[in-house]
Amino acid sequence: MHNPVKEKLASGQVAVGTFVGIGHPDVTERLSIIGFDWLLLDGEHGPLGFETMQAMMQSMRGDSCSPIVRVQWNDPVVIKRSLDIGAHGVLIPWVNNKEEAEAAVAACKYPPQGIRGCGPRRAALIGGRDYIATANESLLVAVQIETATAVDNIADILAVDGVDVAYIGPVDLCMSMFGVPGKWDDPAYLQAFDTVLEAAAKAGKPAGMYCSSGNIAWAIEKGFKFNSVDSDDAFLLTAARAALVKARDAANK
């Protein structure tokens, strides 16, 4: 199978994606053609079911934008179903140690590397005759680093064969360290980003993080490679507010 986002990361390039939580194929169709390397279908915090996510993947156009699913949990059944409907990879939340990273990888891989059951349905249809033979190598396995415990164990997590990316969830990480309200400028919090980057560099694997349009440049300059920027909700509201401001300003002259 062809996985453009994994190939881009393997060449050392930055791969930029965005979160999609609005469950309609029109959204993924439009976002897939403007230049994003990957779209993250949010099955963890979004309301998306498997049928909806499959339709959203089917609407994506071209061969340069990869569908990635953030699964509900580090669960082999959920991971298997997400891959079988055609995801090029998964972002797995709440991976805190080596054992949980090993379980995440095992859920994504066919035997003997893992425990994924064989029934790829749509994945094999679009991935070609060699899908089963190439899936273990081609699928992207990203683990979400969102707790202080995960940061402490980051070297062990990245040492697991089959973990491709460490992806920081900055809000949950801050809440894990300090609770609410967050201490966004605390030196220990800022050091956590460097700790993940340093471990990733030693492991020869990319790190990434959730970004807004306000800090995406900062993340890339620091060395994060697998980054999302904003979300479909944010794009919709930002553009709508900007258009409304112009309309109101014109009306009030």
C-alpha positions in Angstrom: 0.0 0.0 0.0 1.0 3.6 -0.6 1.1 5.8 2.5 2.3 9.3 1.5 2.4 10.7 5.0 4.7 7.9 6.3 6.9 8.2 3.3 7.2 12.0 3.8 8.2 11.6 7.4 10.7 8.9 6.5 12.4 11.4 4.2 12.7 13.9 7.1 10.1 16.3 5.9 7.4 18.0 7.9 3.9 16.6 7.5 1.1 18.9 8.3 -2.5 17.8 9.0 -5.6 19.0 10.7 -8.3 17.6 12.9 -11.7 16.8 11.5 -14.7 16.3 13.8 -17.6 17.4 11.6 -19.0 14.2 10.4 -19.7 14.9 6.7 -17.8 13.8 3.6 -18.0 17.3 2.1 -15.6 18.4 4.8 -12.9 15.8 4.1 -13.3 16.2 0.3 -12.6 19.9 0.5 -9.8 19.7 3.0 -8.1 16.9 1.1 -7.5 18.9 -2.0 -5.9 22.1 -0.6 -2.5 20.6 0.4 -2.8 19.0 3.8 -0.6 15.9 4.1 -3.0 14.2 6.4 -6.5 14.6 7.9 -7.1 13.4 11.4 -10.6 11.9 11.8 -11.3 12.3 15.5 -12.9 9.2 16.9 -11.8 10.0 20.5 -13.5 13.3 21.3 -15.5 13.7 18.1 -18.9 12.0 17.5 -17.8 10.1 14.5 -18.8 6.4 14.1 -17.2 3.9 11.7 -19.8 4.3 9.0 -19.3 8.1 9.0 -15.5 7.8 9.0 -15.5 5.4 6.1 -17.7 7.8 4.0 -15.4 10.7 5.0 -12.4 8.7 3.8 -14.1 7.7 0.6 -14.7 11.4 -0.3 -11.0 12.3 0.0 -9.5 13.1 -3.4 -6.1 12.5 -4.8 -3.3 10.3 -3.5 -1.2 12.8 -1.5 -3.4 13.2 1.6 -3.6 10.4 4.2 -6.6 9.6 6.4 -5.5 9.0 10.0 -7.9 8.0 12.7 -7.6 9.1 16.3 -9.2 6.0 17.9 -11.3 6.1 21.0 -8.8 4.2 23.1 -5.8 1.8 22.9 -8.2 -1.1 22.1 -7.4 -3.7 19.5 -11.0 -4.0 18.3 -11.3 -0.3 17.7 -7.9 0.0 16.1 -8.6 -3.0 13.8 -11.9 -1.6 12.6 -10.3 1.8 11.9 -7.6 0.3 9.8 -10.0 -2.1 8.0 -12.1 0.9 6.7 -9.1 2.4 5.0 -7.1 4.5 7.5 -3.4 4.9 6.6 -2.7 4.9 10.3 -3.9 5.6 13.8 -3.2 8.1 16.6 -3.6 6.2 19.8 -4.4 8.2 23.0 -3.1 7.8 26.5 0.0 5.7 25.8 2.0 6.1 29.0 4.6 3.3 29.1 6.4 0.6 27.1 3.8 -2.0 27.7 1.0 0.2 26.4 3.1 1.1 23.4 3.7 -2.6 22.7 0.0 -3.2 22.9 -0.7 -0.4 20.5 1.7 -1.7 18.0 0.4 -5.3 18.3 -3.1 -4.1 17.6 -1.9 -2.5 14.3 0.2 -5.4 13.0 -0.7 -8.7 11.4 1.0 -11.8 12.8 3.7 -12.6 13.6 4.4 -9.0 14.6 1.0 -8.4 16.1 -2.5 -9.6 16.7 -4.6 -7.8 14.1 -7.2 -10.0 12.7 -7.4 -10.4 8.9 -10.4 -8.9 7.3 -9.3 -5.6 5.7 -12.4 -5.1 3.5 -12.1 -1.5 2.1 -8.4 -1.2 3.1 -7.5 -4.1 0.7 -9.8 -2.8 -2.0 -8.1 0.5 -2.2 -4.6 -0.7 -1.0 -4.2 -3.2 -3.8 -3.4 -6.9 -3.9 -0.3 -6.4 -1.8 -2.2 -4.7 1.1 -1.9 -7.6 3.6 1.8 -8.2 2.7 2.7 -4.5 3.1 0.4 -3.2 5.8 2.7 -3.9 8.7 5.4 -1.8 7.2 3.2 0.9 5.6 0.7 1.8 8.3 1.6 4.7 10.6 1.4 4.1 14.3 1.4 7.3 16.3 1.2 7.3 20.1 -0.2 10.3 22.0 2.0 11.7 24.7 -0.4 13.5 27.0 0.7 12.8 30.6 3.7 13.5 32.8 4.1 9.7 33.1 4.4 9.4 29.3 7.0 12.1 29.2 9.0 10.3 32.0 8.8 7.0 30.0 9.3 8.6 26.5 12.6 6.8 25.8 11.1 3.4 26.5 8.0 4.2 24.5 10.0 5.2 21.4 12.3 2.2 21.8 9.3 0.0 20.9 9.7 -1.4 17.4 6.7 -0.3 15.4 6.0 3.0 17.1 6.5 5.5 14.3 5.7 8.9 15.9 5.3 10.4 19.4 2.6 13.1 19.3 2.1 15.5 22.1 -1.3 16.5 23.3 -0.4 19.8 24.9 -3.6 20.5 26.8 -3.9 17.1 28.4 -0.2 17.2 29.2 -0.6 20.5 31.0 -3.6 19.3 32.9 -1.8 16.1 33.9 1.1 18.1 35.3 -0.8 20.9 37.0 -4.5 20.4 36.8 -6.8 23.3 36.0 -6.0 26.1 35.4 -2.9 25.2 33.4 0.5 26.6 33.9 1.4 27.2 30.3 4.7 29.0 31.0 5.9 26.8 33.7 9.5 25.7 33.0 8.7 22.0 33.8 5.9 22.1 31.2 8.1 23.7 28.5 10.9 21.2 29.3 8.6 18.3 28.5 8.5 19.3 24.9 12.3 19.3 24.8 12.4 16.0 26.5 10.2 14.4 23.9 12.1 16.0 21.0 15.5 14.8 22.5 14.2 11.2 22.9 12.8 11.2 19.4 16.0 12.4 17.9 17.9 9.6 19.8 15.4 7.0 18.6 15.6 8.3 15.0 11.8 8.9 15.0 9.7 12.0 14.4 7.8 13.8 17.1 4.7 15.9 16.5 2.1 17.9 18.4 -1.3 19.5 18.2 -0.9 23.1 17.2 -3.0 26.2 16.5 -2.2 28.6 13.8 -0.6 30.7 16.5 2.1 28.2 17.4 2.6 26.0 14.4 5.7 28.0 13.3 7.1 27.6 16.8 6.6 23.8 16.7 8.2 23.4 13.3 11.2 25.6 14.3 11.7 23.4 17.4 11.9 20.3 15.3 8.4 18.8 15.5 7.6 17.0 12.2 4.1 15.4 12.5 1.9 18.4 13.3 -1.7 19.2 13.1 -2.9 22.8 12.8 -6.3 23.9 14.1 -9.4 21.9 13.1 -12.4 22.1 10.8 -14.4 23.7 13.6 -11.8 26.4 14.0 -11.5 27.1 10.3 -15.3 27.4 10.0 -15.7 29.8 13.0 -12.6 31.9 12.1 -13.7 32.5 8.5 -17.3 33.1 9.5 -16.4 35.6 12.2 -14.0 37.4 9.8 -16.7 37.6 7.1 -19.3 38.8 9.6 -16.9 41.5 10.9 -16.5 42.9 7.4 -20.2 42.8 6.8 -21.0 44.6 10.1 -18.3 47.2 9.5 -19.7 47.9 6.0 -23.3 48.1 7.4 -22.3 50.5 10.2 -20.5 53.1 8.0 
